[in-house]
Structure formats: structure tokens, C-alpha cells
């Protein structure tokens, strides 16, 4: 019985270590992806400032491009959030 319990403990320890490693790797991936998303965020903020500045003429093309980058950023944030919630 004691030997059986020790095997269970070893199996639990092994599973725990594996899960802990996966969490660590997932969070590293999420961090890397978030850092890349930050670059896009800065672009979106800059474009938003241009678009909302009445002194600067903005074209529909500029607004459309900014929206595309914004949508890509939204998808990236969703992927990161989903990865972190698992």
C-alpha cells in the first residue's frame, strides 16, 4: 500500500512539473506576442492621433489602414487572452 501511494505521489509530481513547464512556456510565448503587439499599438495610437487631429487632413485610405491594424491588434489580444486563460 505504501509503495502504491509513493507511485501515486511520483506520478502527481511528474504531472505537476509538466503542467508548470507548459504554463511557463505559454506565458513566455504570450509575453513575446504581447511585445510584438505593443509595436502595433503604438502605430494605432499614432494613427488615431492623426485621424482625430482636425488640423491634419485624413484620407479614407489612412483610416482604412488604421482600422486594419486595429483589427489585427484585436485578434492578437484575443489570442493572448485565450492562451493565458487555458
Backbone torsions as a table, in degrees:
resi	resn	phi	psi	omega
1	UNK	NA	-43.5	179.6
2	UNK	-63.5	-40.1	179.1
3	UNK	-64.0	-40.8	177.9
4	UNK	-62.7	-42.4	179.2
5	UNK	-64.6	-41.5	178.7
6	UNK	-62.3	-38.6	176.9
7	UNK	-63.6	-41.6	178.3
8	UNK	-61.5	-45.2	179.9
9	UNK	-61.4	-43.8	179.1
10	UNK	-63.7	-40.8	178.4
11	UNK	-64.7	-44.2	177.9
12	UNK	-61.6	-42.2	179.2
13	UNK	-62.4	-44.0	179.7
14	UNK	-62.5	-46.0	178.7
15	UNK	-63.3	-41.6	179.0
16	UNK	-61.4	-46.2	179.6
17	UNK	-62.5	-41.3	179.3
18	UNK	-63.6	-45.1	178.8
19	UNK	-64.1	-42.4	179.8
20	UNK	-61.1	-40.9	177.8
21	UNK	-64.9	-44.0	179.2
22	UNK	-61.3	-41.4	178.3
23	UNK	-62.6	-44.3	-179.9
24	UNK	-61.6	-47.2	-179.9
25	UNK	-65.2	-40.0	179.0
26	UNK	-63.8	-41.1	-179.3
27	UNK	-69.3	-32.0	176.3
28	UNK	-66.6	-43.2	177.3
29	UNK	-61.9	-43.2	180.0
30	UNK	-63.8	-40.5	-180.0
31	UNK	-64.0	-43.7	178.6
32	UNK	-62.3	-44.9	179.7
33	UNK	-65.0	-37.5	178.8
34	UNK	-65.5	-39.5	178.6
35	UNK	-62.2	-39.0	176.0
36	UNK	-66.9	-38.7	179.5
37	UNK	-64.9	-31.7	179.0
38	UNK	-60.0	-35.8	178.3
39	UNK	-64.0	-42.2	177.8
40	UNK	-66.8	-38.0	179.2
41	UNK	-59.4	-42.3	179.1
42	UNK	-63.9	-37.7	176.6
43	UNK	-63.8	-45.7	-179.0
44	UNK	-62.6	-43.7	178.7
45	UNK	-61.0	-42.4	-179.9
46	UNK	-64.9	-43.5	179.1
47	UNK	-65.5	-39.1	179.5
48	UNK	-63.0	-39.5	178.5
49	UNK	-63.9	-41.5	177.8
50	UNK	-62.9	-45.8	-175.5
51	UNK	-65.3	-38.6	-177.3
52	UNK	-84.6	-9.6	178.0
53	UNK	-78.5	112.6	-178.0
54	UNK	-64.6	-23.6	-177.8
55	UNK	-76.1	-17.5	-178.0
56	UNK	-104.6	127.7	176.6
57	UNK	-75.1	127.9	179.9
58	UNK	-114.9	140.8	-179.6
59	UNK	-95.6	161.3	175.6
60	UNK	-62.4	-34.1	-179.8
61	UNK	-63.6	-42.9	178.6
62	UNK	-62.3	-44.4	179.3
63	UNK	-63.6	-41.9	179.9
64	UNK	-63.1	-42.8	179.0
65	UNK	-64.3	-41.6	178.9
66	UNK	-63.5	-38.0	179.0
67	UNK	-65.8	-39.4	178.5
68	UNK	-61.5	-46.9	179.0
69	UNK	-62.8	-40.1	177.9
70	UNK	-62.2	-41.5	178.2
71	UNK	-66.5	-39.7	176.7
72	UNK	-61.7	-41.4	179.1
73	UNK	-64.1	-41.5	178.1
74	UNK	-60.2	-44.3	178.1
75	UNK	-63.5	-40.2	178.4
76	UNK	-62.6	-45.8	178.3
77	UNK	-60.5	-39.3	178.2
78	UNK	-64.0	-42.7	178.3
79	UNK	-61.0	-44.8	-179.2
80	UNK	-63.3	-46.2	-179.7
81	UNK	-60.9	-42.4	179.1
82	UNK	-64.2	-40.9	179.5
83	UNK	-63.5	-40.1	-178.2
84	UNK	-74.9	-23.2	-178.0
85	UNK	-85.8	-6.7	179.9
86	UNK	-82.5	NA	NA
